[in-house]
């Protein structure tokens, strides 16, 4: 629910509040994003157990546009971002409620359809690779011979890998 600024908002750190977000169930999670023009806000409410919902709001008109239930994919969201055509979201999440939990990511449209999934990996983030938005994963592997770090990138638009193979790095940080 988005309430008018005077409902509970106070000026904080020099910023004048324009709205207050209140969760109708669970809590408002830390993940939020504005679209490129700043007129739409995506934020997530969750209970970290069974429920996780992305709320899309028109900031200019002060109304909710849509709710997207992502509970079947995650209840541990970390980040959200508007991507591709601006009608799609990239969400990163933990596979469970633990600081060291593996990470996943997925692309979901405003209708709630999950278009692509990435991970699990030690970390998954959004980046631009070769001029296109991509999911980049980082995985650490330890063996008797040492530690290696594998980095992979996949385009959001089609899920195809960017580059010919994952990039392995030795424990010294040097490439292959």
Steps between C-alpha positions, in 0.01 A plus 500: 500500500630845417378767738518878453820658628324654801376159620818408687788641302744746645788683339804277528860594428401807302254316277133596504281188506240476224343168605511231764496132412324267742484122458152350513657162592851415615748786468640729234825339392820692420473438124362793301565675167383794293461470124725705271260798494437498874123472466461137608613334819539125557530377857460160663300389802587167655466295814824303431305175530201465265422834335693729265331760280634768268291818511511733199398858567447806284677761711354795307138387536552347845338167418593135482522366144549131574597234750717208389507192723854356492452263794541190282847622397626659823409636841849643552535788250815713503480742205258602227561707184303609196660346189467450126183678383423653840206258529720227642677458834825330599491356853787352698428286803650260749402134479431503874504748789872487583784742432708233324211357294554455127344765277257475212358757263204511268332723245126551549253704297219712644252218435697284746656267242854394586682528167846379606680361804868523588707321765542377760846649552693665781379832360291615205479861392375718216764651271546621146718259305590556137242780478206300633347446846616167641480285811855445622572218741799442724581159648791406726624140486758360741682174436821327610690687230373845602217745457354613172236762425265455210323796341222453245274747322168441326298757303166586655328525162553137397689328784795418274849501643715802423842372394604148415540351849494592867811693598708307757738694722764350725536580868751774417234697308678447171311368199561165336 
